[in-house]
Amino acid sequence: MIKPPRIVQRSFNSNVYESALSLGLTPLQAKLVAQRLDSNERLNETLFPQLKYLQHPNQLKNAQQAAELIADAIQSQGVIVLATDYDTDGVTSAWVAHRALLDYFKVEKSRLIHLIGERKNGYGITDEMCDQILALEQPVNLVISADQGSSDEPRIARLAQAGIRVCVTDHHNIPEDGPPVSASCTVNPQQSDCEYDKTIAGCFVIFLVMTQVRQVLIQRGILPADSPSLKALTRHVALGTIADSVSLKSPNNRAIVLAGLQQINQFDQPTWQAFRQFNDNNNLPYNAEFLAFHVASRINAASRVNDVTSAFHFLNADNLEEAKHHLAQLEADNLERRQQQEAMMQQAFDKAAELYHPERFSLAIALEGNAGIQGIIASRIGEKYGLPTVAMTDLNDGTLAGSGRGVVPEIDLIQAFNQIESQQPGIFIAKGGHKGAAGCQIKREDYLAFAELLEQAVKQQLGDAIPSPVIETDGQLDAALLGLDLISQLEQLEPYGREWPQPQFEGRFKIIDLKVIGKTQTHLSLTLIPENANFTVKAVYFGALSQPDSPLPFLHEDWIYCVFQPKINRYMNKDSLQLMLQHAYKLD
């Protein structure tokens, strides 16, 4: 039986609380900030993010060298190849580099070639991508990687041997043997002697490099001194940053996301005009949560079930009709992804139930199906059981491809993978990623050994503390605050995301009314009375029932204890507060 989740209140820093109050925040806002920060360092920049607070690109190791290389390539007559990853961070990186070179630096379109990786070929600069580059008839002056390349020395060496220079821009972990020695330049904040924020996404790295290219071109007299800044490109840097789940506690990431959202919400570009027609978010502005769930999910779906270039074409559309055409393809891909996901998810839940026992520290699940969906599955299974999880898909070539999610904040998946490799050298055909999300490929015959070694590695990191599901909250909320002013206070602390989580509270409520809703008939709509209050508030509990015919977990007049997120419910142009229940149980 799965352990019930523990509801844990986030730790509170009194010094941060007092400092936040002194900056003009309300007591509730100051409390939320004090539950997300453990020091006052860069507090003003964190709470009031602006582009002027960004770390200067000079602090990004090798950014100037990369800018000189790219400027040289711009001034040459050869081809510039952009080689990027296939997820949203990779696609937005491709867009940032493309628009900077084309619109701002006036490179002829015929000189730009885009190669976006295919999920089936694996992560990084693959052999297939190298083959494509080496097969080009035009002379290649420079290959610029974005959101990949740090772990691709063998492929970069192939290109270098053919006389092709490679400029790596990336943000993934650097291999133990260092950055690729065959690259002409590597820009990656993960390098040990780099002073730049190590939490930024790949699209942010290439954006910073391109801002340096602009400066170099101005210094060389290629661009006028008043050449437009690249600020308009922040809209898709924001999208890639949000999609890659990097830290939104970072002042740099908060500034770039907020600036990008301001650009997006002008809806003056075909991409965002088309999406606004598709989903107007009840005429509310788009925020980070909307981009993550509605936009990034569709871009990622393209690489999971079809051709990711449709996502690039959508972001790059020159007019509304073109954008709508590519968005229609993304939506078709997303629907197909959801259908495949449902079948694989059931398979995964069945296998997880067989493997799980209360003393487990991790789960490694081997599946049949689309390898592009396993990351979603690892997240869902991991969250359900509260365990670090690796979902692996049989590629039908004697290998398994895996996507892992750390789930437990203390777990470093890359460290776990490195330990596995030290225990069984050569077990990985490929591996890479971040602390909380990592991927790998192994031989099918090594699956049982991998699962056992993963268990040992996680156990070593956690000691005797067996992981279990945990729900972190911001504590109880005074019933008097349950109104639309609460939403206004919370919005002022946006953007929310990883390490700056959406506020959620806990409390006791009495059920006045409830009914089953939704196409699946597994969700509940409730009318609640908060404890010690004389008014009602509406609530929705998605996934409250495991099956459409499951018995109701609560009845009228029951008291429940729940974890909830306050949201705006807009109906007929009228706003009201609605609680989105994340977890709830009946009180005796």
C-alpha positions in Angstrom: 0.0 0.0 0.0 1.3 3.5 -0.9 2.2 5.6 2.0 -0.2 8.6 2.4 1.5 11.9 1.8 2.9 13.9 4.7 1.8 17.5 4.8 4.8 19.6 5.7 4.9 23.3 6.2 7.8 25.0 4.4 10.6 26.3 6.7 10.4 30.0 7.6 13.3 32.5 7.8 12.5 35.4 10.2 15.3 37.6 8.8 14.0 37.4 5.3 10.5 38.1 6.6 11.5 41.3 8.3 13.5 42.4 5.3 10.6 41.7 2.9 8.2 43.8 5.1 10.7 46.7 5.0 10.5 46.5 1.2 6.8 47.2 1.3 5.4 43.6 1.1 2.2 42.7 3.0 2.6 40.3 6.0 1.3 37.4 3.8 3.6 38.2 1.0 6.6 38.5 3.3 5.7 35.2 4.9 5.6 33.5 1.5 9.0 35.0 0.6 10.5 33.9 3.9 9.3 30.4 3.1 11.1 30.4 -0.2 14.4 32.2 0.6 17.0 31.3 3.2 18.9 34.6 3.0 18.5 38.3 2.1 21.1 38.1 -0.7 19.8 39.9 -3.8 16.4 40.2 -2.1 15.3 43.3 -4.0 16.3 41.8 -7.3 14.4 38.7 -6.5 11.2 40.4 -5.5 11.2 43.1 -8.1 12.9 41.4 -11.1 14.1 43.6 -14.0 16.5 43.1 -16.9 18.9 45.7 -15.5 19.6 43.3 -12.6 20.9 40.5 -14.9 24.4 39.4 -14.3 26.6 40.8 -17.1 27.5 38.3 -19.9 31.2 39.1 -19.1 30.8 36.8 -16.1 29.8 33.9 -18.4 33.0 32.1 -19.1 34.0 32.1 -22.8 31.0 34.2 -23.8 33.3 36.9 -25.3 35.4 34.2 -27.1 32.1 32.7 -28.5 30.9 36.1 -29.6 34.2 36.7 -31.5 33.9 33.3 -33.2 30.3 34.0 -34.2 31.1 37.5 -35.4 33.9 36.0 -37.6 31.4 33.6 -39.0 28.9 36.3 -39.7 31.5 38.2 -41.6 32.5 35.2 -43.6 30.7 33.7 -46.6 30.3 30.2 -45.2 27.3 28.4 -43.7 26.4 28.7 -40.1 24.8 25.6 -38.7 22.6 25.8 -35.6 22.5 22.4 -33.8 20.0 22.3 -31.0 18.1 19.9 -28.7 14.5 18.7 -29.4 12.7 19.9 -26.3 11.2 23.3 -25.7 14.5 24.7 -24.4 16.2 23.4 -27.5 13.6 24.7 -29.9 13.5 28.2 -28.3 17.3 28.2 -28.4 17.1 27.6 -32.1 14.6 30.4 -32.5 16.7 32.9 -30.4 19.9 32.1 -32.4 18.0 32.2 -35.7 16.2 35.5 -35.1 19.3 37.2 -33.7 21.4 36.2 -36.8 18.7 36.9 -39.3 16.9 40.0 -37.9 19.6 41.7 -35.9 22.8 40.7 -37.5 21.5 40.6 -41.1 22.9 37.2 -42.0 21.4 35.9 -45.3 18.8 33.3 -44.7 20.5 31.0 -47.2 23.6 30.9 -45.0 21.6 29.6 -42.0 21.0 25.8 -41.6 19.0 24.5 -38.6 19.4 21.0 -37.3 17.1 20.2 -34.4 17.8 16.7 -32.9 15.3 13.9 -33.1 14.3 12.2 -29.9 14.6 8.8 -31.5 18.3 9.4 -32.1 19.0 10.4 -28.5 20.1 13.6 -26.8 23.0 15.8 -28.0 25.1 16.2 -31.1 24.5 12.7 -32.4 26.2 10.8 -35.1 23.2 11.4 -37.3 23.5 15.1 -36.9 27.2 14.9 -37.7 26.5 13.0 -40.8 24.1 15.7 -41.9 26.7 18.4 -41.3 29.4 16.5 -43.1 27.1 15.9 -46.0 26.4 19.6 -46.6 27.7 20.8 -50.0 28.3 24.4 -48.9 31.4 25.1 -46.9 30.6 25.2 -43.1 32.2 28.1 -41.3 30.8 27.4 -37.8 28.5 25.0 -36.0 26.8 26.6 -33.0 25.2 24.2 -30.6 22.6 25.3 -28.1 21.2 23.4 -25.1 23.6 20.5 -25.9 27.2 19.7 -26.8 29.0 19.5 -23.5 29.0 15.7 -23.5 29.6 15.2 -27.2 33.4 15.2 -27.6 33.5 12.2 -29.9 31.1 13.8 -32.4 32.7 17.2 -32.1 36.1 15.6 -32.8 34.6 14.1 -36.0 33.6 17.6 -37.1 36.9 19.1 -36.1 38.8 16.5 -38.0 36.9 17.6 -41.1 38.0 21.2 -40.4 34.7 22.4 -39.0 34.7 24.6 -36.0 32.2 24.0 -33.2 31.1 26.6 -30.6 29.2 24.8 -27.8 26.6 26.7 -25.8 24.9 24.6 -23.2 23.8 24.5 -19.6 23.9 20.7 -18.8 26.4 19.1 -16.4 30.0 19.0 -17.6 31.3 15.4 -17.9 33.9 14.3 -15.3 36.6 14.5 -17.9 35.8 18.2 -18.6 34.3 20.1 -21.6 34.8 18.9 -25.1 38.4 19.5 -26.0 37.7 19.5 -29.8 35.3 22.4 -29.5 36.7 25.8 -30.5 34.8 27.2 -27.6 32.5 26.0 -24.8 30.1 28.4 -23.0 28.4 26.6 -20.1 27.9 28.1 -16.6 28.4 24.6 -15.2 32.1 24.9 -15.7 33.7 25.0 -12.3 35.5 28.4 -12.8 32.5 30.1 -14.3 31.0 32.9 -12.2 27.6 33.0 -13.9 24.3 31.7 -12.4 24.4 27.9 -12.9 20.6 27.6 -12.9 20.0 29.3 -16.3 18.5 27.3 -19.2 20.1 26.7 -22.6 18.1 29.3 -24.4 19.3 31.9 -21.8 22.9 30.9 -22.5 22.6 31.4 -26.3 20.7 34.7 -25.6 23.5 36.0 -23.5 26.1 35.0 -26.2 24.1 36.7 -28.9 24.0 39.9 -26.8 27.8 39.7 -26.7 27.8 39.2 -30.5 25.9 42.4 -30.9 28.5 44.3 -28.9 31.3 42.8 -31.0 29.7 43.7 -34.2 29.1 47.3 -33.0 32.8 47.5 -32.0 33.8 46.2 -35.4 31.6 48.8 -37.1 29.4 46.2 -38.7 26.4 47.4 -36.7 25.6 51.0 -35.8 26.0 52.0 -32.1 22.3 52.4 -31.8 21.5 49.0 -33.1 18.4 47.6 -31.4 18.8 45.5 -28.3 17.7 41.9 -28.3 15.0 42.5 -25.7 12.2 41.3 -28.0 13.9 37.8 -28.0 13.2 37.4 -24.3 9.7 36.2 -25.0 10.9 32.8 -26.1 13.8 32.8 -23.6 11.1 33.0 -21.0 9.2 30.1 -22.6 12.3 27.9 -22.8 13.3 28.8 -19.2 9.9 27.9 -17.8 9.7 24.7 -19.8 13.1 23.5 -18.6 12.0 23.8 -15.0 15.1 25.7 -13.9 15.1 27.6 -10.7 12.7 30.6 -10.5 14.3 31.6 -7.2 17.2 32.9 -9.3 17.0 36.7 -9.9 18.3 36.2 -13.4 15.7 33.7 -14.3 12.9 35.7 -12.7 14.0 38.8 -14.6 14.1 37.1 -18.0 10.8 35.3 -17.5 9.0 38.4 -16.4 10.4 40.4 -19.3 9.5 37.7 -21.7 5.9 37.4 -20.3 5.5 41.2 -20.8 6.6 40.8 -24.4 4.2 37.8 -24.9 1.2 39.5 -23.4 1.4 42.3 -26.0 0.1 39.7 -28.5 1.7 41.6 -31.3 3.5 38.5 -32.9 1.8 35.9 -35.0 2.8 33.0 -32.7 1.1 34.5 -29.7 -1.8 36.0 -31.7 -2.6 32.4 -32.9 -2.3 30.9 -29.4 -4.5 33.6 -28.0 -7.2 32.7 -30.5 -6.7 29.1 -29.6 -6.8 29.6 -25.8 -7.6 33.1 -24.5 -7.1 32.0 -20.9 -10.5 33.6 -20.1 -9.0 37.0 -21.1 -6.5 36.8 -18.3 -2.8 37.5 -19.1 -0.5 34.5 -19.7 1.7 33.6 -16.8 4.5 31.1 -16.2 2.0 28.4 -15.2 0.0 28.9 -18.4 3.1 28.6 -20.6 4.3 25.5 -18.9 1.0 23.6 -19.1 -0.5 24.9 -22.3 2.4 25.9 -24.6 5.5 24.0 -23.6 3.5 20.8 -23.4 2.4 21.1 -27.1 5.9 21.9 -28.2 7.3 18.9 -26.4 4.5 16.8 -27.9 5.9 17.4 -31.4 9.2 15.8 -30.6 7.5 12.9 -28.8 5.1 11.8 -31.5 6.0 13.6 -34.7 8.4 16.1 -36.2 9.7 18.8 -33.8 10.4 21.2 -36.7 6.7 22.0 -36.7 7.2 23.6 -33.2 10.1 25.7 -34.6 8.0 26.8 -37.5 5.2 27.8 -35.1 7.5 30.0 -33.1 9.1 31.4 -36.2 5.9 32.1 -38.2 5.8 35.3 -40.2 2.1 35.7 -40.3 -1.1 34.6 -38.4 -2.3 32.0 -40.9 1.1 30.3 -40.9 1.2 30.3 -37.1 -2.4 28.8 -37.0 -1.4 26.1 -39.5 1.6 24.9 -37.4 -0.4 25.3 -34.1 -3.0 22.9 -35.6 -0.3 20.4 -36.2 1.0 20.8 -32.6 -2.5 20.3 -31.2 -2.9 17.1 -33.3 0.5 15.9 -32.0 -0.6 16.8 -28.4 -3.8 14.8 -28.7 -1.9 11.8 -30.1 0.7 12.2 -27.2 -2.2 12.1 -24.7 -3.6 8.9 -26.2 -0.3 7.2 -26.1 0.4 8.5 -22.7 -2.8 7.1 -21.2 -2.0 3.6 -22.4 1.6 3.7 -21.2 0.7 5.3 -17.9 -1.6 2.4 -17.1 1.2 0.0 -18.0 3.5 2.0 -15.7 1.2 2.1 -12.8 0.7 -1.7 -13.0 4.4 -2.3 -13.0 5.1 0.2 -10.3 2.5 -1.5 -8.1 4.3 -4.8 -8.6 7.7 -3.4 -7.7 6.8 -1.1 -4.9 7.1 -2.0 -1.2 7.3 0.4 1.8 11.1 -0.1 2.2 11.9 1.0 -1.4 14.1 4.0 -2.1 13.6 4.2 -5.9 11.8 2.8 -8.9 13.1 1.7 -12.3 10.3 0.6 -14.6 10.8 -1.0 -18.0 8.0 -0.3 -20.5 6.9 -0.9 -24.1 5.8 2.1 -26.1 6.9 5.6 -27.2 10.2 6.6 -25.6 9.2 10.3 -25.9 6.6 9.9 -23.1 8.7 8.3 -20.4 9.7 11.6 -18.8 6.1 12.4 -18.1 5.6 8.9 -16.7 8.7 9.1 -14.5 7.2 12.3 -13.0 3.8 10.9 -12.4 5.0 7.6 -10.9 7.6 9.4 -8.8 5.1 11.9 -7.4 2.6 9.2 -6.6 5.1 7.1 -4.6 7.4 9.9 -3.5 10.4 8.0 -4.9 13.1 8.9 -7.4 11.9 7.1 -10.6 13.5 6.1 -13.9 11.0 5.1 -16.6 12.7 3.1 -19.4 11.4 2.2 -22.8 12.4 -0.7 -24.9 13.8 0.6 -28.2 13.6 -2.8 -29.8 17.3 -2.8 -30.7 18.6 -4.5 -27.6 18.6 -1.2 -25.5 16.4 0.7 -23.1 16.2 4.5 -23.1 15.4 6.0 -19.7 14.2 9.3 -18.3 14.6 9.9 -14.6 13.1 12.4 -12.1 14.7 13.0 -8.7 11.3 13.8 -7.0 13.0 14.0 -3.6 14.8 17.4 -3.3 17.9 15.9 -1.7 18.5 13.5 -4.6 21.1 14.3 -7.3 20.3 11.9 -10.2 23.5 12.7 -12.1 25.5 11.9 -9.0 23.5 8.6 -8.7 24.2 7.8 -12.4 27.9 8.5 -11.9 27.9 6.1 -8.9 26.2 3.4 -10.9 28.8 3.7 -13.6 31.6 3.5 -11.0 30.1 0.3 -9.7 29.6 -1.2 -13.2 31.8 0.6 -15.7 30.3 0.7 -19.2 26.7 0.2 -18.1 25.7 3.4 -19.8 25.6 3.8 -23.5 24.7 7.4 -22.9 23.7 9.6 -19.9 23.2 13.2 -19.1 20.9 15.8 -17.7 20.4 17.7 -14.4 20.3 17.0 -10.7 16.5 16.6 -10.7 16.0 15.2 -14.3 18.3 13.0 -16.2 18.3 10.6 -19.1 20.2 7.5 -20.0 20.5 4.5 -22.4 21.6 1.0 -21.3 21.6 -2.5 -22.7 18.3 -4.3 -22.1 20.2 -7.1 -20.4 21.6 -4.6 -17.8 18.1 -3.5 -16.6 18.0 -5.6 -13.4 21.6 -4.5 -12.5 20.7 -0.9 -13.2 17.6 -1.0 -11.0 19.6 -2.5 -8.1 22.5 -0.1 -8.5 20.0 2.8 -8.6 18.4 1.6 -5.4 21.9 1.5 -3.7 22.9 5.0 -5.1 19.7 6.6 -3.8 19.9 4.9 -0.5 23.5 6.1 -0.1 22.4 9.7 -0.7 19.4 9.5 1.7 20.9 7.4 4.4 18.2 5.7 6.5 15.5 8.2 5.5 13.2 6.1 3.3 11.5 8.6 0.9 7.7 9.0 0.9 5.2 11.3 -0.7 5.5 14.8 0.7 3.2 17.8 0.2 4.8 21.2 1.1 2.5 24.0 2.1 2.7 27.6 3.2 0.6 26.8 6.3 -2.9 27.7 7.2 -4.6 30.8 5.9 -6.8 33.2 7.8 -10.3 32.7 6.4 -10.6 36.5 6.2 -8.0 36.5 3.4 -10.1 34.2 1.1 -11.1 36.8 -1.5 -9.9 38.3 -4.7 -7.4 40.5 -2.9 -5.6 37.3 -2.1 -5.1 36.6 -5.8 -3.8 40.1 -6.3 -1.2 39.7 -3.5 -0.1 36.3 -4.9 0.2 37.7 -8.5 2.7 40.3 -7.3 5.1 37.5 -6.4 5.1 35.9 -9.8 6.6 34.2 -11.7 6.2 30.9 -10.0 8.0 27.7 -10.8 10.7 25.4 -9.5 12.2 26.6 -6.2 9.6 29.4 -6.1 6.5 27.3 -6.0 3.0 28.3 -6.5 1.6 29.2 -3.0 -0.6 26.5 -1.5 -2.2 26.4 1.9 -3.8 24.0 4.2 -7.0 24.1 6.3 -10.3 22.7 7.5 -13.5 23.1 5.6 -17.1 21.9 5.8 -18.7 20.5 2.7 -22.0 22.2 1.8 -22.4 20.7 -1.6 -20.5 18.4 -4.0 -21.0 16.8 -7.4 -19.0 14.8 -9.9 -17.9 16.7 -13.0 -15.8 16.4 -16.1 -15.8 14.2 -19.2 -14.0 11.4 -17.2 -16.4 11.8 -14.2 -13.5 11.6 -11.9 -13.4 15.3 -10.7 -15.4 17.0 -7.9 -16.9 20.4 -7.7 -17.5 21.5 -4.1 -19.0 24.3 -2.1 -17.1 24.8 1.2 -17.4 26.8 4.4 -13.9 27.6 5.9 -13.4 26.9 9.6 -14.5 29.8 11.8 -16.2 31.6 8.9 -19.8 32.2 7.8 -19.3 32.4 4.0 -18.9 29.8 1.3 -16.1 29.3 -1.3 -16.1 27.2 -4.4 -13.5 24.5 -5.0 -12.5 21.9 -7.6 -10.7 18.6 -6.8 -9.3 17.1 -10.0 -8.7 13.4 -9.9 -10.6 12.9 -6.7 -11.9 9.6 -7.9 -9.7 6.9 -9.3 -12.5 5.6 -11.5 -15.8 7.1 -12.8 -17.9 4.7 -10.6 -15.7 5.0 -7.5 -17.5 5.8 -4.3 -17.4 9.5 -3.2 -14.5 10.1 -0.7 -16.7 12.7 1.1 -20.3 13.5 1.7 -22.4 16.5 2.5 -21.8 18.0 5.9 -18.4 16.2 6.2 -15.4 18.1 7.5 -12.3 17.8 5.4 -8.7 18.8 5.7 -7.2 19.9 2.4 -4.2 21.4 0.7 -5.3 24.1 -1.9 -4.2 26.7 -4.3 -6.3 29.9 -4.6 -7.2 30.8 -8.2 -9.4 33.2 -10.2 -12.5 31.7 -11.6 -13.8 34.0 -14.5 -17.3 33.3 -15.7 -19.4 35.6 -17.8 -16.7 38.3 -17.2 -17.2 38.0 -13.4 -14.3 37.0 -11.2 -14.5 35.0 -8.1 -12.1 33.0 -5.9 -11.9 29.3 -6.5 -9.8 26.8 -4.5 -8.0 24.1 -6.5 -7.6 21.2 -4.1 -4.3 19.4 -4.3 -5.1 16.8 -1.6 -7.9 16.2 0.8 -9.0 13.7 3.4 -12.1 13.3 5.6 -11.8 14.4 9.3 -13.3 12.2 12.0 
